[in-house]
Amino acid sequence: MASACTIGAKKLSSRMYLFKNRDMVYEDFKNTAVFTDRMFAVTGIDISEGVEQGVSIGVNSSGLAGCSSSVLINEGAAYDILLEEILKDASTIAEAEEIVKKALDAAEEYQWCNFVLASIHEVGVIELSSDDYHVERDESYIVRTNHHLKLSTANVVLNASNEEREACGPLASSQHRRQVASKMVESATAFQDFLSLVSTHSTSRGFDSICRHKNAIVSSEALLGETSYSYIIEMTLLGDPMPEIVFHVARGNPCSNPFKQVPVDFSSDSDTRSKIAETFP
């Protein structure tokens, strides 16, 4: 099953925020987390099989954070597998690009998606289709929803079936969400601004809403889903080469559910890491 997500990141001097609203059609979805000495991440979902696989959002010990959003369901492999490889092996967006290029050069095919990647030093996105990718970098911020901006895939997405798009919804609703989120990210300067962003509603609270509700006013509730989780990764550079990392997470609609703070310290011992992963909301 596809997750329709609003994702993005912004670099603010010595601070960085990366966010993701995870909109899914699952009832009472409960995610799982993994915490190793290299990576803290939320497990992804294989869209075609509906089983946990790869990484949906996470951060590694190099201070590189990343998250994904669906664009199109096809017969390819789950893109969250590729994001897991990026967070395990890459320290920069350039290294992440090499991983994606190598996969496509080997004729590996993945479901279409966007990867937003960010650190204290850089923000960017990798758009991925069946046989092509595009990297965009920005000095300040990046936002994506459930379509590509740089790859020439708009017509395919526009004419895709409901099953190929699933919770991603129509192209127009994805475009609306990105425009609203982009304006809010542009003016955001603090954590509270990103909290307001992920809690923002459209009039319908449906496919075009950043915070989506299952009782939205829409013509058809088929594949609508709802915001199952909201995540904000916050990095702060305090003088050490490695920034302080806090993973904020809310289960359910972020407009009405509290965020829990999960400090991410890669120097902690394995027992501590396991306990944090086991008690993740």
Buried (B, 14 or more C-beta within 10 A) or exposed (E): BBBBBBBBBBBBEEBBBBBBBBBBBBEEBEBEBBBBEEBBBBBBBBBBEEEBBBBBBBBBBBBBBBBBBBBBBBEBBBBBBBBBBBBBBBEBBEBBBBBBEEBBEEEBBBBBBBBBBBBBEBBBBBBBBBEBBBBBEBEEBBBBBBBBBBBEBEEBBEEBEEEBBBBBBBBEBBBBBBEBBBEBBEEBEEBEBBBBBBBBBBEBBBBBBBBBBBEBEBEEEEBBBBBBBBBBBBBBBEEEEBBBBBBBBBBBBBBEBEBEEBEBBBEBEEEEBBEBBEEBB
